[in-house]
Amino acid sequence: MKHLITSVVMASTLISGAATAGTFRLAHDVGYAGAESLDPISPNRFFYANQMLYSRLVRQDENGQPSPDLATEWSASADAKTWTFELRKGVKFHDGSDLDSADIKYTLERIKDPEIDSPVAAVLGVIDSVNIINDHKFEIKLSAPHADLPLLLMDYRVRMIAEGSGDTITKTGNGTGPFILEELDPEGTTVLKANPNYWEGTPAADALEIIGIPDSQARVQAVMAGQIDFEDSILAQQSKLFSNNPQFQLQSIATGEWRGLVFRTDMAPLDNAKVRKALRLAVDRDEMLKLVSGEGAGTVTCDHPVWSGDQYRTNIDCSQNIAEAKKLLKEAGFENGIEVTISAADNEPEWIRMIEVYQQQAAKAGITVKLNMVPSDGYWSDVWMKHPAVATRWSQRPADQILNEGFRSTATWNETFFKNTDFDNALDAARSELNFDKRKGLYADLQNTLWEEGGALIPYHLNQTRVLRSNVTGLAPVENFSIRWHLVNAE
Amino acid sequence: MLKLILQRLGLAVFTLFTVCVLVFGVTEALPGDVCTAFLGRDAQGTRLENCRQQRNLDQPALQRFADWGTGVLQGDLGTSLKRDKSINDLVATRMRNTAVLGFGAAMIGIPLAIILGVMAALRRDKPADMMISGTSIFAMTIPEFVTATVLIFIFSIQLQWFPAVTTVRHNAPIADLIPNIILPMITLALVMMAHILRMIRSAMIDVMASDFVQMARLKGVPYWHIVFLHALPSAMLPAINIIALTIAWLLGGVVIIEQVFNYPGIGTLMIRAIYDRDLPLVQAIALILAAVYVLCNLLADLSSLALNPRLRTAR
């Protein structure tokens, strides 16, 4: 019996045991239940593996601005409809073949292929055609002017694959990225090994292991027990488990994700812009952030969707102003205050808390907020974009994309039913403005318009808390898409 | 005798049918349908239509219930929405893993509970009894996720003997699962032992005071013979139902333990299915778990019949 116990203990120590030198281990949530695909444009894309296997043409630098990846230089024609790119020379795919313009043309055209029906097609909708000039130079023709084509190409799914490899890419993972596929097993452990020919130099880690752990609490346990080295996002409450412990490092990173409230701008009394402004002036955003998500768990935003890491973000002063809110309500004919009923479910734990805090804050301005609890089943189909006021959630998107997807009059997800032709025209103007400072000014005006007239209450963007074991090196406190995986190692 | 068995079987089939109706009915009563629940914010346009078409959602509910029921009777549980795979395949390996874990826990827990129960009964009200009874009740009253967390803290985080969470895939060979099931097995054994132990203890106390044991003593039968050959088999009878329920619980209800240890069993699959709003999969698992409970109870009834002649006489 004693021998049995000893051997079981030894066997398990070997399995759970200390990291092999130079292997960096991380977990993913098996969000597609084992159907994770190495095709970067599949709706089931294997998020982590694809970031390490493939490269983009353009990637973000630490300030969120476009910087060279496979493309070294780019320039636009005066009408912003034709873009010319220089391709990096000497880059090889994992199978040894050379990267050239034909691969880029193939990849971009494949993304737009209606047969494949990729969710990424919409992102590159403005691309009309790709023309090869020579092996390392190509031009992209657009159907409408777009001054921020490089931002679109920075999308984390626009990753280059070899010409003609579309049918096999799901299994081979043949890219130009810092790591090469060794074994694909999304529900177990996926193993990647270092690419010695990576254009930026040999990666610091010899291998990467991506382990499937669906439950977030279990991932936290796995970090604590040393089964993985990194967990990208933990709850603010969980950070106490790791702070002040020399075995771990914590990073807090701003993101573009938010939870907010939505008021339909086409239903009385909220069709009056003064009433909507009053609803927003009644909020004490710092207090709301602290009470709903926790101290330091977010960055205050003034009801526009552009997050703090975006180059087009403009900062507005939106501190609570009860007197002004009361004045606006009076001007709109609601001297005795108004009543608003917000429908929400518990899909997101923050929603109910947010409405409760808002109830207290808005009461001071004579606004009575009522909470209408609805079932979480069917919330997105029966309540959201149907009831006059609802709760919402959005993930991070670049300024141009989020303003067009969520606030343009014709957008499918225009949840506030905001109809403003000047706003739509300004969106088009910003897109075709080639001068960066002018463009930034135009985007700032758009954000100000939303603060003055919009129907969304976006009190803050969320921060993400990341935990690393203390032996991890080379992982900068930047958003996930900007991590330079070839520098990361667990020593 | 045969009539009794048939009666029990009939009752079991009826219970399962009721469960089928309930599971289907509850899903129907949800706001929206399977497709809107699953697609969430994307529930619009062609995607929604395609999904509804694939699921025959345009047909009347009774027709769909008949189709689903026929499928279930033929052993076809349908197709998972999110995973787009046959539910039979998804469930098979997970059920195996849950059975491995449950079997392991039962192998430790049940014999240990019986032995400790007997010891407690024989040392009634003495320090040994108080310690055994006290500890087992204490172990039972702590919620299993607390026990699990404490065990993980000690054996995985501090000592690093066992993995904190399972990282092997669901269809790995059983040998690969072994190191991962030790901590969950201990947790489950700690939680389940008290019920059986208390039952054996009180039954044993009664039996040891009964006439036939007195008689055996007076005739000079050796003490341990009396305890294990004569008293224990009678004391086991009342415990059988508890043991059956415990086994049913192990095979279906250890959701929390599986979740805490990230163990790829039927419980974690159910949680994921609920989380993904994958209603066909939720329906199938609910049905399987109900069937496990019904089956275990049926077996307990039948084995009580076999062990106790008094129950067999038709009334």
Interface residues (C-beta under 8 A of the other chain):
Chain A: V8 V9 A11 S12 T13 I15 S16 G17 Y32 A33 G34 A35 D185 E187 G188 T189 I211 G212 I213 P214 D215 Q217 A218 R219 Q221 A222 M224 A225 G226 Q227 P375 D377 G378 Y379 W380 S381 D382 W384 T412 W413
Chain B: L30 P31 G32 T36 A37 G40 R41 A43 Q44 S80 K82 R83 D84 I152 S156 I157 Q160 W161 F162 P163 A164 V165 T167 V168 R169 H170 A172 I178 P179 I182 Q259 V260 F261 N262 P264 T268 I271 R272 D276 R277
